Amino acid sequence: MVCQQTGTPLTGGHNQPHSAVVDHIIPHRGDEALMWDEANLQLVSKAYHDGDKRRIERSKRMQRDDGW
């Protein structure tokens, strides 16, 4: 298995940077249709999920909050 965003092999154990995390492509924010939609899921590394993905989502929230 590889990270669907970075191509990194997902070989790490639990909570390791290269462990596999199932991620919502579009944040569900409580929307059950998005939460359970298999087409909205991707397999990524914990490092990507906790780093780049978090920065991207925070940036989008800040833009919305500022009226962008």
Stockholm file with secondary structure:
# STOCKHOLM 1.0

chainA/1-68         MVCQQTGTPLTGGHNQPHSAVVDHIIPHRGDEALMWDEANLQLVSKAYHDGDKRRIERSKRMQRDDGW
#=GR chainA/1-68 SS CBCTTTCCBCCCCTTSTTSEEEEESSCCTTCHHHHHCGGGEEEEEHHHIIIIIHHHHHHHHHHHHTTC
#=GC SS_cons        CBCTTTCCBCCCCTTSTTSEEEEESSCCTTCHHHHHCGGGEEEEEHHHIIIIIHHHHHHHHHHHHTTC
//
